[in-house]
């Protein structure tokens, strides 16, 4: 067991209260580390440190010099990929190969935004010969980042990267279930030379440290990824001080399979869409919407594919690791029971694999005989649980796709490009995948419609979250 500290103003500190809490390895149910239980007073220290850095050394740092530091951080992450991936797997549970991909993706975020630091220009506006009018893109100031437990380090890179590139400073509150890699990142930032106060990490519980951060009058924006319920609380807190927010609040994404699709590809992509990270992905393709004429064949093939997947501890590089915590494991199992009570039938899975005695494991699970009004077809389960719905024609597929409160992503599998484009236009979601689930990368904007939230992360669009426009109009006499 290791003992971690928080990172505030370039120093490694415990909580002011002296309290700590434990983080647990979900594959073994054993304590992995202790970390400080930060609260409001610790958040206050972090925000003040970030403010001093923003108004001081970081605010005076040239964009090209910010870019150089961020590039160096990206390289440091790549150099330490094995160490970071192992820590992520132990803390979060995901397969080691998945952790490595996410660590490298984190490096790519910092690399991508480092390249934008000195290239995000203002513009001139033609008002006529008697005026010169131009805009400036200025940083917001102190940015708050409340990070979820499903992709801990990657989510830090996704929002902190553009924030720092644009000249802001950051206070990060990682999820209490998975705080370790956000703290480890601070070590790398210290090593490559980031000034004190630019990046601060306060570990603690959401209702204590997270609430204090979202309510703090000294922050200038909040980026939050999590549940709709908590997102509402974050919005209310931000409204008290009129702070901008970026919210990514989950999804119940449709994965639409037409009869003319390449079924070999579609089966593999459907499995990837729901089982990646054990289904603990906001954009998981958790509703399989399959054309009635191929449903039986498709489900038979997908069920066989699912049964062949290896479930086990992430350090053994299985296909699926455990769910992240005892609390979440119980929640997902409750949804399995709900689906059975609603009248859906389990095709495969639904319980812990027989060969695993400990850990929060669930076999890949498929529900058939699902109708769109069932809770398991409407609510985000956030586990390796797929609900199967059927459609007859394109119009019905579109109605099912849009028939939930979420609108994060959608997958479309067809060899008819016109059909794909009609659905891409009609589906109310922020990102559409055609013939490859999770297509795209760090460069492609990501965010939701409806109750999946608002604002866009990833790509150049994310830079808009961390800047404000100032217009300067000059009269020439």
PEDA-V602536 format. One record per residue. SS is DSSP state (h for helix, s for strand, l for the rest). PHI is phi in whole degrees, -180 to 180 (* if undefined). BURIAL is I if it has 9 or more other C-alpha atoms within 8 Angstrom, else O. Layout:
<<SS	PHI	BURIAL> <SS	PHI	BURIAL>>
This chain:
<<l	*	O> <s	-108	O> <s	-119	O> <l	-105	I> <l	-120	I> <s	-86	I> <s	-124	I> <s	-134	I> <l	56	I> <l	76	I> <s	-126	O> <s	-94	O> <s	-134	O> <l	-86	I> <l	-73	I> <l	-61	O> <l	-76	O> <l	81	O> <l	-80	I> <s	-135	I> <s	-143	I> <s	-108	I> <s	-111	I> <s	-115	I> <s	-74	I> <l	-70	I> <l	-82	I> <l	-119	O> <l	65	I> <s	-101	O> <s	-67	I> <s	-98	I> <s	-162	I> <s	-111	I> <s	-137	I> <s	-64	I> <l	-95	I> <l	-69	I> <l	-134	I> <h	-58	I> <h	-68	O> <h	-73	I> <h	-60	I> <h	-61	I> <h	-62	I> <h	-67	I> <h	-65	I> <h	-63	I> <h	-63	I> <h	-64	I> <h	-64	I> <h	-62	I> <h	-67	I> <h	-65	I> <h	-81	I> <l	-110	O> <l	-63	I> <h	-69	I> <h	-67	I> <h	-99	O> <l	-80	O> <l	-66	O> <h	-53	I> <h	-67	O> <h	-78	O> <h	-61	I> <h	-59	I> <h	-62	I> <h	-64	I> <h	-69	I> <h	-60	I> <h	-64	I> <h	-65	I> <h	-57	I> <h	-67	I> <h	-65	I> <h	-63	I> <h	-62	I> <h	-65	O> <l	-105	O> <h	-58	I> <h	-66	O> <h	-63	O> <h	-67	I> <h	-65	I> <h	-63	I> <h	-65	I> <h	-64	I> <h	-65	I> <h	-65	I> <h	-84	I> <h	-100	I> <l	108	I> <l	-67	I> <l	-55	I> <h	-58	I> <h	-62	O> <h	-66	I> <h	-59	I> <h	-62	I> <h	-62	O> <h	-71	I> <h	-65	I> <h	-65	I> <h	-65	I> <h	-61	I> <h	-59	I> <h	-64	I> <h	-58	I> <h	-63	I> <h	-63	I> <h	-61	I> <h	-78	I> <h	-60	I> <h	-66	I> <h	-92	I> <l	-58	I> <l	-108	I> <l	-130	O> <l	-96	O> <l	-88	O> <l	-84	O> <l	-146	O> <s	-102	O> <s	-123	O> <l	-78	O> <l	-101	O> <l	119	O> <l	-67	O> <l	-92	O> <s	-138	I> <s	-119	I> <s	-127	I> <s	-148	I> <s	-115	I> <s	-117	I> <s	-100	I> <s	-113	I> <s	-67	I> <l	-76	I> <l	136	I> <s	-94	I> <s	-105	I> <s	-103	I> <s	-132	I> <s	-104	I> <l	-106	I> <l	-82	I> <l	-92	I> <l	-80	I> <l	-138	O> <h	-60	I> <h	-73	I> <h	-61	I> <h	-68	I> <h	-63	I> <h	-61	I> <h	-63	I> <h	-107	I> <h	-71	I> <h	-54	I> <h	-67	I> <h	-63	I> <h	-69	I> <h	-60	I> <l	-86	I> <l	99	I> <l	-86	I> <s	-109	I> <s	-137	I> <s	-122	I> <s	-110	I> <s	-115	I> <l	-73	I> <l	-61	I> <l	-63	I> <l	-75	I> <l	-142	I> <l	-90	I> <h	-72	I> <h	-74	I> <h	-65	I> <h	-71	I> <h	-61	I> <h	-60	I> <h	-61	I> <h	-60	O> <h	-67	I> <h	-66	I> <h	-65	I> <h	-63	O> <h	-86	I> <l	106	O> <l	-63	I> <l	-64	I> <l	-59	I> <l	92	I> <l	-70	I> <s	-128	I> <s	-129	I> <s	-125	I> <l	-116	I> <l	-88	I> <l	165	I> <l	-83	I> <h	-60	I> <h	-73	O> <h	-108	I> <h	-68	I> <h	-64	I> <h	-64	I> <h	-63	I> <h	-68	I> <h	-68	I> <h	-92	I> <l	-70	O> <l	-73	O> <l	-89	O> <l	-91	I> <l	-115	I> <s	-166	I> <s	-132	I> <s	-114	I> <s	-131	I> <s	-124	I> <l	170	I> <l	-79	O> <h	-60	I> <h	-61	O> <h	-70	O> <h	-59	I> <h	-62	O> <h	-64	O> <h	-63	I> <h	-62	I> <h	-63	O> <h	-64	I> <h	-64	I> <h	-65	O> <h	-60	O> <l	-118	O> <l	54	O> <l	-108	I> <s	-71	O> <s	-131	I> <s	-119	I> <s	-123	I> <s	-123	I> <l	-116	I> <l	98	I> <l	-165	I> <l	-138	I> <l	-79	I> <s	-82	I> <s	-121	I> <s	-94	I> <s	-117	I> <l	-90	I> <l	-63	O> <l	-89	O> <l	-74	I> <l	-75	I> <h	-69	O> <h	-61	O> <h	-66	O> <h	-64	I> <h	-64	I> <h	-63	I> <h	-73	I> <h	-64	I> <h	-65	I> <h	-61	I> <h	-64	I> <h	-104	I> <h	-99	I> <h	-57	I> <h	54	I> <h	57	I> <h	76	I> <l	-91	I> <l	-136	I> <l	-58	I> <l	-97	I> <l	-56	I> <l	-81	I> <l	-87	I> <s	-115	I> <s	-85	I> <s	-110	I> <s	-115	I> <s	-64	I> <h	-55	O> <h	-66	O> <h	-118	I> <h	-58	I> <h	-62	O> <h	-63	O> <h	-66	I> <h	-67	O> <h	-59	O> <h	-70	I> <h	-69	I> <h	-64	I> <h	-63	O> <h	-61	I> <h	-65	I> <h	-66	I> <l	-82	O> <l	-74	I> <l	-90	O> <s	-113	I> <l	179	I> <l	-58	I> <h	-59	I> <h	-68	I> <h	-92	O> <l	52	I> <l	-79	I> <l	-79	I> <s	-130	I> <l	-94	I> <l	-82	I> <l	-69	I> <l	-78	I> <l	-153	I> <h	-61	O> <h	-61	O> <h	-71	I> <h	-57	I> <h	-63	O> <h	-65	I> <h	-67	I> <h	-62	I> <h	-64	O> <h	-66	I> <h	-61	I> <h	-67	O> <h	-60	I> <h	-59	I> <h	-66	I> <h	-66	O> <h	-75	O> <l	105	O> <l	-74	I> <s	-116	I> <s	-83	I> <s	-82	I> <s	-157	I> <l	80	I> <l	98	I> <l	-154	O> <l	-67	I> <l	-59	I> <l	-61	O> <l	-82	O> <l	-115	I> <l	-95	O> <l	-128	O> <l	95	I> <l	-95	I> <l	-98	I> <l	-138	I> <l	-66	I> <l	-51	I> <s	-124	I> <s	-125	I> <s	-104	I> <s	-108	I> <l	56	I> <l	-101	I> <l	-110	O> <l	-62	I> <l	-90	O> <l	-64	I> <h	-60	O> <h	-69	I> <h	-98	I> <h	-114	I> <l	-105	O> <l	-74	O> <l	-89	I> <l	65	I> <l	-154	I> <l	-80	I> <s	-124	I> <s	-107	I> <s	-106	I> <s	-105	I> <s	-122	I> <s	-121	I> <s	-141	I> <l	-98	I> <l	-136	O> <h	-61	I> <h	-63	O> <h	-68	I> <h	-60	I> <h	-65	I> <h	-62	O> <h	-65	I> <h	-58	I> <l	-90	I> <l	-89	O> <l	-134	I> <l	-78	O> <s	-93	I> <s	-161	I> <l	-92	I> <s	-139	I> <s	-153	I> <s	-111	I> <s	-131	I> <s	-121	I> <l	-163	I> <l	-96	O> <l	-103	O> <h	-64	O> <h	-66	O> <h	-62	I> <h	-61	I> <h	-70	O> <h	-62	O> <h	-69	I> <h	-59	O> <h	-73	O> <h	-85	O> <l	-77	I> <l	-89	I> <l	-150	I> <l	-80	I> <s	-148	I> <s	-120	I> <s	-106	I> <s	-118	I> <l	63	I> <l	-164	I> <l	-78	I> <l	62	O> <l	-66	O> <l	102	O> <l	-171	O> <l	-64	I> <l	-85	I> <l	-100	O> <l	-58	I> <s	-139	I> <l	171	I> <l	-113	I> <s	-103	I> <s	51	I> <l	-84	I> <l	-80	I> <s	111	I> <s	-153	I> <l	89	I> <l	-128	I> <s	-107	I> <l	72	I> <l	67	I> <h	-66	O> <h	-60	I> <h	-65	I> <h	-64	I> <h	-66	O> <h	-68	I> <h	-121	I> <s	-137	I> <s	-131	I> <s	-96	O> <s	-115	O> <s	-102	O> <s	-120	O> <s	-114	O> <s	-116	O> <s	-87	O> <l	-100	O> <l	-114	O>>
